[in-house]
Amino acid sequence: MDSKKLEGKIAIITGGASGIGEATSRLFAQHGAKIVIADIQEEKGRSVTESIGSSHCTFIKCDVTDEKQVQSLVQSTVEIHGKVNIMFSNAGIASTHEHEQDILGFNLDALDNLFAINVRGSVACVKHAAKAMVESGVKGNIICTASLTATMGITKQIDYAMSKHAVLGLVKCASKGLGKYGIRVNCVSPAAVATPLLEKSMKMSVEDLEKLFESFNCLKNGTLRASHVADAVLFLASDDSQFVTGHNLVVDGGFHPPV
């Protein structure tokens, strides 16, 4: 690798044990960052941490629905590394397969559970990472995982789309409030990626999911994978995007599913 874009940076990645979070953790480490992977999947998290290497990566178990755990995660990172430069708030879930979550059959209890992770968790991560950055005088970067569904709308799993629309709102507002501290806040909005989360939600194999999703892409340039999303997150986390804030970076290959 010719240049390391995150040399000397300290990055927290929630949901870093699998999928987009894992791909981003590995990419960030390749670019010189020291990573703190936060996840409720302890076994997977420790496995990924070990494979990346203890010199570059630490695992901290964290449930983002609990603000105190998020606060502790950030504080522990500062205690270990002295600062936080990057927060990638990526932890999230899809709609439960027990409920289609169309508007007529909408289950509000399922909504509450999903929002606790996707929305409340994101707010806690942005809040406490930003506080640590302000207190340390770090002009850091905060990136959230939103979704293409937040702007295109869907007929089912609308609680998921709603939660990601809230993430967009969080990014827009936080970028306004934190700009005076030199802190940038952005989000990445992928189209469907065949992650373990989506495998479980749609009850399909990775191969079948990729074949399905690829058929919906206007851009015929292969299959959208977690590594492509990680590339976008790296751009937002690095100085390559030093004047980009409040932005929703869509990574979708011209995704256009049938209505």
C-alpha positions as CSV (number, residue, x, y, z in Angstrom):
1,M,0.0,0.0,0.0
2,D,1.5,3.3,-1.1
3,S,0.0,5.6,1.5
4,K,-1.7,5.0,4.8
5,K,-4.6,7.4,5.0
6,L,-5.3,6.9,8.7
7,E,-1.8,6.7,10.2
8,G,-1.8,7.5,13.9
9,K,-5.6,7.7,14.1
10,I,-7.8,6.0,16.7
11,A,-11.1,4.6,15.4
12,I,-14.1,3.1,17.2
13,I,-16.2,0.8,15.0
14,T,-19.5,-0.4,16.4
15,G,-20.9,-3.6,14.9
16,G,-17.3,-4.3,13.9
17,A,-17.4,-8.1,14.4
18,S,-19.0,-8.9,11.0
19,G,-20.3,-7.5,7.7
20,I,-19.6,-3.9,6.9
21,G,-18.1,-3.2,10.3
22,E,-15.6,-6.1,9.9
23,A,-14.6,-5.0,6.4
24,T,-14.1,-1.5,7.6
25,S,-12.0,-2.6,10.6
26,R,-9.7,-4.5,8.4
27,L,-9.3,-1.7,5.9
28,F,-8.7,0.9,8.6
29,A,-6.0,-1.2,10.1
30,Q,-4.3,-1.5,6.7
31,H,-4.3,2.3,6.5
32,G,-2.5,2.6,9.8
33,A,-5.4,3.2,12.3
34,K,-5.6,1.6,15.7
35,I,-9.1,0.1,15.9
36,V,-11.4,-0.5,18.8
37,I,-14.1,-3.0,17.7
38,A,-17.3,-2.7,19.7
39,D,-20.0,-5.4,19.3
40,I,-22.3,-7.6,21.3
41,Q,-20.9,-10.6,19.4
42,E,-18.0,-11.3,21.7
43,E,-16.7,-14.5,20.1
44,K,-16.7,-13.1,16.6
45,G,-15.4,-9.7,17.8
46,R,-12.4,-11.3,19.6
47,S,-11.8,-13.6,16.5
48,V,-11.7,-10.6,14.2
49,T,-9.5,-8.6,16.6
50,E,-7.0,-11.5,16.8
51,S,-6.8,-11.9,13.1
52,I,-6.1,-8.2,12.6
53,G,-3.5,-8.2,15.4
54,S,-3.5,-6.9,18.9
55,S,-1.0,-4.2,17.9
56,H,-3.7,-2.7,15.7
57,C,-6.9,-3.8,17.3
58,T,-8.8,-4.1,20.6
59,F,-12.2,-5.6,21.3
60,I,-14.7,-4.1,23.8
61,K,-18.1,-5.7,24.2
62,C,-20.8,-3.1,24.0
63,D,-24.6,-3.0,23.7
64,V,-25.3,0.4,22.0
65,T,-28.8,0.5,23.4
66,D,-27.3,1.1,26.8
67,E,-25.9,4.7,26.8
68,K,-23.7,3.9,29.8
69,Q,-22.0,1.1,27.9
70,V,-21.4,3.5,24.9
71,Q,-20.0,6.2,27.3
72,S,-17.7,3.5,28.9
73,L,-16.6,2.4,25.4
74,V,-15.5,5.9,24.5
75,Q,-13.9,6.5,27.9
76,S,-12.0,3.2,27.7
77,T,-10.7,4.1,24.2
78,V,-9.4,7.4,25.5
79,E,-7.8,5.7,28.5
80,I,-6.1,3.1,26.2
81,H,-5.1,5.4,23.3
82,G,-5.4,9.0,24.6
83,K,-8.0,10.1,22.1
84,V,-10.7,9.3,19.6
85,N,-10.3,10.5,16.0
86,I,-13.0,8.5,14.3
87,M,-16.3,7.0,15.3
88,F,-18.0,4.7,12.8
89,S,-21.4,4.2,14.3
90,N,-22.3,1.1,12.3
91,A,-24.2,-1.3,14.7
92,G,-27.7,-2.0,13.6
93,I,-30.3,-4.6,12.9
94,A,-32.9,-5.3,10.1
95,S,-36.6,-5.8,10.7
96,T,-37.4,-9.1,12.4
97,H,-38.5,-11.8,10.0
98,E,-41.6,-12.5,12.2
99,H,-43.1,-9.2,11.0
100,E,-43.3,-7.9,7.4
101,Q,-43.7,-4.4,8.8
102,D,-45.9,-3.1,6.1
103,I,-48.1,-0.2,7.1
104,L,-51.3,-2.2,7.6
105,G,-49.7,-4.9,9.7
106,F,-47.2,-2.7,11.5
107,N,-45.9,-4.0,14.8
108,L,-45.0,-1.2,17.2
109,D,-43.2,-3.4,19.7
110,A,-40.8,-4.5,16.9
111,L,-40.4,-0.9,16.0
112,D,-39.3,0.0,19.5
113,N,-36.7,-2.7,19.6
114,L,-35.2,-1.8,16.2
115,F,-35.2,1.9,17.0
116,A,-33.4,1.2,20.3
117,I,-30.4,-0.1,18.3
118,N,-30.5,1.7,15.0
119,V,-31.5,5.2,16.3
120,R,-30.9,5.4,20.0
121,G,-27.6,3.6,19.6
122,S,-26.5,5.9,16.9
123,V,-27.3,9.0,18.9
124,A,-25.4,7.6,21.9
125,C,-22.3,6.9,19.7
126,V,-22.4,10.3,18.1
127,K,-22.9,12.1,21.4
128,H,-20.2,10.5,23.4
129,A,-17.6,10.4,20.6
130,A,-18.2,14.1,19.9
131,K,-17.9,14.9,23.6
132,A,-14.5,13.1,23.8
133,M,-13.3,14.9,20.7
134,V,-14.4,18.3,22.0
135,E,-12.8,17.7,25.4
136,S,-9.5,16.6,23.7
137,G,-9.5,19.3,21.0
138,V,-9.6,16.6,18.3
139,K,-11.0,17.7,14.9
140,G,-12.4,14.2,14.4
141,N,-14.7,12.4,12.0
142,I,-18.0,10.7,12.8
143,I,-19.6,8.4,10.2
144,C,-22.9,6.6,10.6
145,T,-24.3,3.7,8.5
146,A,-27.6,4.8,7.0
147,S,-29.3,3.0,4.1
148,L,-30.5,3.5,0.6
149,T,-34.0,2.6,1.9
150,A,-34.0,5.8,3.9
151,T,-34.4,7.9,0.8
152,M,-36.1,5.5,-1.7
153,G,-38.9,4.2,0.5
154,I,-40.0,0.6,0.7
155,T,-43.4,-1.2,1.2
156,K,-42.2,-3.7,3.8
157,Q,-39.7,-3.5,6.6
158,I,-40.6,0.2,6.8
159,D,-39.4,0.4,10.5
160,Y,-35.9,-0.2,9.1
161,A,-36.3,2.5,6.5
162,M,-37.7,4.9,9.2
163,S,-34.8,4.2,11.5
164,K,-32.2,5.0,8.8
165,H,-34.1,8.1,7.8
166,A,-33.7,9.1,11.5
167,V,-29.9,8.5,11.1
168,L,-29.9,10.9,8.2
169,G,-31.5,13.5,10.3
170,L,-29.0,12.9,13.1
171,V,-26.1,13.4,10.7
172,K,-27.6,16.6,9.2
173,C,-28.2,18.1,12.7
174,A,-25.0,16.9,14.3
175,S,-22.9,18.2,11.5
176,K,-24.4,21.7,12.1
177,G,-23.7,21.6,15.8
178,L,-20.2,20.1,15.7
179,G,-18.8,22.1,12.7
180,K,-17.5,24.9,14.9
181,Y,-15.3,22.3,16.6
182,G,-13.9,21.1,13.3
183,I,-15.7,17.8,13.7
184,R,-17.1,16.3,10.5
185,V,-20.3,14.2,10.6
186,N,-21.3,12.1,7.5
187,C,-23.1,8.9,6.7
188,V,-22.8,6.2,4.1
189,S,-26.0,4.7,2.5
190,P,-25.4,1.3,1.0
191,A,-27.9,-0.6,-1.2
192,A,-28.4,-4.2,-0.2
193,V,-25.2,-6.0,0.7
194,A,-25.1,-9.8,1.4
195,T,-24.0,-9.5,5.0
196,P,-24.7,-12.0,7.8
197,L,-27.4,-9.6,9.0
198,L,-29.3,-9.8,5.7
199,E,-28.8,-13.5,5.3
200,K,-30.6,-14.0,8.6
201,S,-33.3,-11.4,7.8
202,M,-34.1,-12.7,4.3
203,K,-33.3,-16.4,4.9
204,M,-31.2,-16.7,1.8
205,S,-27.6,-17.7,1.1
206,V,-24.9,-15.2,0.3
207,E,-24.7,-16.5,-3.3
208,D,-28.5,-16.2,-3.8
209,L,-28.6,-12.7,-2.3
210,E,-25.7,-11.4,-4.4
211,K,-27.3,-12.8,-7.6
212,L,-30.6,-11.2,-6.7
213,F,-29.1,-7.8,-5.8
214,E,-26.8,-7.7,-8.8
215,S,-29.8,-8.1,-11.1
216,F,-31.2,-4.8,-9.7
217,N,-28.1,-2.7,-10.4
218,C,-27.9,-0.3,-13.3
219,L,-24.1,-0.4,-13.0
220,K,-22.9,-3.7,-14.4
221,N,-19.6,-3.8,-12.6
222,G,-19.9,-6.9,-10.3
223,T,-21.6,-7.3,-7.0
224,L,-21.8,-4.7,-4.2
225,R,-19.9,-6.1,-1.3
226,A,-19.1,-4.9,2.2
227,S,-15.6,-4.0,1.0
228,H,-17.0,-1.4,-1.3
229,V,-18.9,0.2,1.5
230,A,-15.7,0.2,3.6
231,D,-13.9,2.1,0.8
232,A,-16.6,4.8,1.1
233,V,-16.2,4.9,4.9
234,L,-12.5,5.3,4.5
235,F,-13.0,8.2,2.2
236,L,-15.2,10.0,4.7
237,A,-12.8,9.2,7.6
238,S,-9.7,10.4,5.9
239,D,-8.4,13.8,4.8
240,D,-9.5,13.0,1.2
241,S,-12.9,14.4,2.4
242,Q,-11.6,17.2,4.6
243,F,-14.3,19.6,3.5
244,V,-17.2,17.2,3.4
245,T,-19.7,17.2,6.2
246,G,-23.4,16.6,6.6
247,H,-23.2,14.4,3.5
248,N,-25.0,11.2,2.7
249,L,-22.7,9.1,0.5
250,V,-24.8,6.6,-1.4
251,V,-23.1,3.4,-2.5
252,D,-25.6,1.6,-4.6
253,G,-24.5,0.9,-8.2
254,G,-27.7,2.4,-9.5
255,F,-29.8,0.0,-7.5
256,H,-33.3,0.0,-8.8
257,P,-35.5,-2.9,-7.6
258,P,-38.9,-3.6,-9.1
259,V,-41.8,-1.8,-7.4
